[in-house]
Amino acid sequence: MSDRKYRLKGYQDNPRERTPRPAVPRQAPEPGAPAGARRISQDGPRTIQMPGFRHVVRCSQCGTVTGEDVGLLSRCGKCGIDLHTCAQCESFDPASRFECAQPLPARVSPKSERNSCHLFAPRTTVERETTAPRQNDARKAFDDLFKL
């Protein structure tokens, strides 16, 4: 009787000898390196290509990037709504009293129209600069061909 549960022919039927693999020599650590440290590259560590960040003010209606300085009469260049509104303010919070994080004596309504609140500060967001801004690269290259 066989010591296997199933009496099927397969890879265990042929006897074979297992040969141990040769040991790979370890590299000696560099002098002055901490214990357990290993060298990652022959050329040294790579520099990290981190993208930059920028602060932008976006329109609360259409999301277009506007200027950092929002005045009392400022309007969005794309959709034309007022930018000096509660909905555009950094203190706008629908969950707090009078929908503002700052202490207000009275409610300002409606939130999407221009007001003269002295606590207004435009909501800025930090965005990652993923690509360099391009402005008609193909057109500029074509025009540069025919410059005199």
C-alpha positions as a printed Julia matrix, in Angstrom:
148×3 Matrix{Float64}:
   0.0    0.0     0.0
   1.2    3.5    -0.81
   1.8    6.23    1.75
  -0.03   8.74   -0.43
  -3.75   9.25   -0.17
  -4.39   9.08   -3.9
  -2.66   6.55   -6.11
  -2.1    8.79   -9.11
   1.06   8.86  -11.17
   2.78  12.2   -11.14
   5.84  14.16  -10.27
   6.48  12.31   -7.02
   6.92   8.93   -8.7
  10.36   9.66  -10.16
  13.14   9.86   -7.6
  15.34  12.91   -7.96
  18.12  14.48   -6.05
  17.89  18.02   -4.87
  21.05  20.04   -5.21
  21.45  23.1    -3.03
  21.82  26.41   -4.78
  25.15  28.15   -4.48
  25.24  30.89   -1.89
  25.37  34.45   -3.2
  28.13  36.48   -1.54
  26.86  39.54    0.33
  28.29  42.94   -0.37
  30.3   44.45    2.4
  28.73  47.59    3.86
  30.44  50.87    3.2
  32.67  52.22    5.94
  30.75  54.59    8.17
  27.33  53.28    7.09
  24.87  52.32    9.82
  24.38  48.62   10.57
  21.88  46.99    8.25
  22.12  49.75    5.63
  22.61  48.79    2.02
  23.47  50.77   -1.02
  20.55  51.21   -3.4
  22.32  52.45   -6.49
  25.84  52.58   -7.81
  25.39  56.25   -8.71
  24.11  57.3    -5.32
  20.6   58.27   -4.29
  18.26  59.67   -6.91
  16.82  63.12   -6.54
  13.12  63.24   -5.87
  11.12  64.88   -8.65
   8.44  66.48   -6.47
   6.0   68.79   -8.24
   5.53  72.28   -6.9
   2.46  73.65   -5.2
   0.55  76.87   -5.76
  -2.24  78.77   -4.02
  -5.23  79.51   -6.24
  -8.63  81.15   -5.85
 -11.36  79.43   -7.84
 -14.87  80.61   -8.69
 -17.4   78.77   -6.51
 -19.83  78.49   -9.44
 -17.75  77.35  -12.43
 -14.3   76.56  -10.91
 -12.32  78.98  -13.07
  -9.06  80.22  -11.55
  -9.38  83.91  -10.65
  -6.87  86.42   -9.33
  -5.66  86.31   -5.73
  -7.02  89.81   -5.04
 -10.82  89.73   -4.89
 -12.32  93.19   -4.49
 -15.85  94.29   -3.67
 -16.81  94.64   -7.35
 -14.9   91.59   -8.67
 -16.66  89.24  -11.08
 -15.74  85.88  -12.56
 -14.33  86.21  -16.07
 -16.07  83.07  -17.33
 -19.53  82.92  -15.77
 -19.87  86.55  -14.6
 -21.05  85.97  -11.01
 -19.88  88.16   -8.14
 -16.8   86.93   -6.29
 -17.24  88.97   -3.08
 -19.94  86.63   -1.73
 -20.35  84.43    1.31
 -20.21  81.29   -0.85
 -16.72  82.34   -2.01
 -15.45  83.18    1.52
 -13.06  80.95    3.47
 -15.27  81.32    6.57
 -18.38  79.96    4.8
 -19.63  76.95    6.77
 -23.18  75.68    6.23
 -23.12  73.8     9.55
 -22.43  76.79   11.81
 -24.63  79.65   13.01
 -25.57  82.09   10.22
 -23.53  79.8     7.92
 -20.28  81.53    8.87
 -17.37  80.39   11.04
 -16.8   84.0    12.19
 -19.03  85.57   14.88
 -21.7   87.61   13.04
 -24.39  89.77   14.68
 -26.95  89.06   11.91
 -27.44  86.65    9.04
 -26.24  87.72    5.59
 -28.65  86.52    2.94
 -28.52  85.42    0.1
 -25.12  83.77    0.24
 -24.49  83.8    -3.52
 -24.87  87.58   -4.06
 -22.42  90.43   -3.48
 -22.17  91.75    0.09
 -19.96  94.16    1.98
 -18.91  91.85    4.81
 -15.76  93.14    6.49
 -14.72  89.57    7.48
 -14.51  88.39    3.84
 -11.37  86.56    2.75
 -11.33  84.6    -0.54
 -11.14  80.83   -0.19
  -7.75  79.7    -1.45
  -6.82  76.11   -2.2
  -3.42  74.52   -2.56
  -3.01  72.66   -5.83
  -0.2   70.59   -7.21
   1.52  71.89  -10.33
   1.47  68.8   -12.5
   2.51  70.32  -15.81
   4.05  73.52  -16.96
   1.52  75.92  -18.46
   1.47  75.72  -22.23
   0.1   78.47  -24.41
  -0.2   77.55  -28.07
   3.14  75.76  -28.37
   2.34  74.52  -31.86
   1.2   77.95  -33.03
   4.28  79.62  -31.54
   6.6   77.09  -33.21
   4.89  77.69  -36.55
   5.18  81.48  -36.21
   8.85  81.17  -35.24
   9.57  79.46  -38.55
   8.66  82.56  -40.55
  10.14  85.28  -38.33
  12.56  87.54  -40.11
